[in-house]
């Protein structure tokens, strides 16, 4: 399992915290801050936003999808997503 992320991104931090909570083993790839320079992310996911989680053939690009996937596949309790409009949009997909 590989997590593509940037250090300052709150959504990336949420995924890292979930991985730590679940004691899941993963490789991390810290990508450049500027989206156009995130070639590795694009090659894996077809887009430049982070976080991106690749687990075998599965590639996830949305934070809530990643968290749900980790809960489902690595032993956590499934959490419900907030209703549309309830989520904090301050740093959507860490899109510089």
C-alpha positions, 0 to 999 in steps of 0.5 A, a space after each residue: 500500500 502506498 500513500 501519496 501526500 504532502 506534509 502540510 495537507 489536513 486531508 493527508 494528515 487525516 489519512 496518515 492518522 487513520 493508517 497509524 490508528 489501524 497500524 497498517 503498513 504502507 509506503 509513503 511518497 511525499 510529493 511536491 507542493 505544486 500540483 503540476 510537479 506531481 507527476 507520480 500522482 498523475 501516473 498513478 491516479 490520472 489527477 494531481 490532487 492528494 491524498 492518493 492511496 494505492 493498494 494493489 490495483 485499487 487507487 483511491 483519490 478522495 479522502 472519505 473514500 480512502 478512510 472508508 476503504 481503510 476502515 473496511 479493509 484494515 479493521 476499523 469501524 465504518 464511519 458515515 460521511 457528512 452530508 453534502 455541505 457539512 464537510 469543511 471545504 477549507 482545504 479541498 484535496 490540498 489543491 495548491 
